[in-house]
Amino acid sequence: MEDKILAFLHKEIEMQHIPGAVISVSHNGKVLLEKAIGNRAVYPKELPMKQNTVFDLASLTKVVATLPVILKLIDDGEIRLDDTVAFFLPEFAQNGKERITLRHLLTHTSGLPAHKQFYIENLSTEQIMERIYAESLEVPSGSKVIYSDLGLITLYKIIELVTDQPFERFVEKEVFAPLEMVETGFNPTFQKDRYAATEYSEKLKDYKYGIVHDDNTESMGGVSGHAGLFSTIKDLQKFAEMIENNGVYKGKQILSETVLHLSRTNFTSFDQEYRGLGWILKSPVLSSCGDLFSAGAFGHTGFTGTSIWFDPEVNLNVILLTNRVHFGRHPHILRLRPRLHNMIRSYF
C-alpha cells in the first residue's frame, strides 16, 4: 500500500498539482502510514516537506475547533440545536433570519450566502458581524445546502458569548490541551522553517508562512470559526483517535459518545450534499472521499489542500495535508482526493 500511495502522490507533485504532502493512514487505531513527500515550498526555492511541518488547515478549522466546542456546549447543557441565532445575537433577526437555528448553521442549511469578500474593505470582526446581521438569505432556511463561511463565523461569535471567553482560549483549554495537541492553534509562532508555504501575498511581497491564507480570517485577526487553525499530522492523529474512540483520549472523556453519534447523523437527505453537524457525509455524488468509502463515512476538506476522512465501517481514517495553494487556486485537488481515497480504501 505504502509504495503505491507514495508513487501516486509523487506523480501529482511532478505534475505540479501539489508541492508536497504529509499523509497519515490509520486502521483499527494503528498508524499504518505516516510520510512526508515533496516540498513545503517550491518558490522562491525548494524546501523539503517534513513530518512535523505546520499546515494552515483552512476549513478543517470548522471540524477540529468549532465543532468540538459546539458539541461540548451541547454536552454541558449550555446550548441546544434548536436555539435560534437571534436568541444570542438579537441583531441577527433581520431580513427573514429570525428563525435560523444553530442546527441550520452547523448543517449549512441557513440559506446564508456561501462567501462574501469582507476583506476587500478591510473590515474588523465586529464590522463583519454587522454585515452578516444585515445579510439577506439566498434560499429559505432548511431548504438547501449552501456551504457557508458566514454561518461558521456566526457560530464563532455565539461560542464567545456563551463561554464569555475568546474563542481561541476556550478551544485550547477544552479541546487541544486535553488532547495534547501542543502544535495546534491560531496565529502560531513557530520558526518560519516549520511552515508549509501557501499563496503569494502582494501585501507581504512573499509567500505566506504561518499567516492565515483565508483573507476574511486575516481581516479578523487570524481567528474565526471557519478558518485560521494551524496544525501538524501528529496533532491531527490525536484528534482522530478521540473521534474514533467515542470521545475518549487516554482515558479522558472529551466528548460524549452520544453527541458524536448525533454529529454524524444525515440532516440533509433532501439534498445531493449530505451534511451532519459540521461534518461532510459520504454523498451520492462528488464525495471527496471517493467511491469506495462506505455510506457511513464522514470528514471534511480545507481550501489550502487539507482533508480528514473517517470510515467507521472498517475503522479507517486518512489525513492528507497539502499546501496546494502555493501553486495558485487550480482545482486539481478535487480529482486528487477521491482517487487517493479510492486507492487506500481498496486495501480494507
GIJOHU-V814315 format. One line per field, one symbol per residue. ss: DSSP state (h for helix, s for strand, l for the rest). psi: psi as a letter, one per 20 degrees, with the letter a starting at -180 (. if undefined). A space follows every 10 residues. Layout:
ss: ???
psi: ???
//
This chain:
ss: lhhhhhhhhh hhhhllllls ssssssslls ssssssssss slllllssll lllssslhhh hhhhhhhhhh hhhhhlllll lllshhhhlh hhllllllll shhhhhllll lllllllhhh hlllhhhhhh hhhhllllll llllllllhh hhhhhhhhhh hhhlllhhhh hhhhhhllll llllssllll lhhhslllls sllllsslll llllhhhhhl llllllllss slhhhhhhhh hhhhlllssl lsslllhhhh hhhlllllll llllslllls slllllllll lllllllsss sslllsssss sllllsssss sslhhhhlll llhhhhhhhh hhhhhlll
psi: ggggghgghh ghghjkhqha qpqppqpkjp ohpoqpqbqi qhqiqppqqr hjppqoicii hhihfgghgg hghghjjhrq hjpqhhhhnh ihlqljjhjp rhggghjkkh iqqgqqmhhh jlqrghhggh hhhiqrqhrq pjhqoooohh hhgggggggh ggikqpghgg hgghggghjk mikpaqmrkr qhjiqppcqp phgikrqpoj pphpgghghj jjpriiripq arhghhhggh ggghkljpol ipogqqhghh ghhjqoilii rioppbogqp qprhqlpijb hiqrhjqqbr rqhikqqpqp nhhjlpqppp orlhihjakq khhhhgghgg hggghii.
//
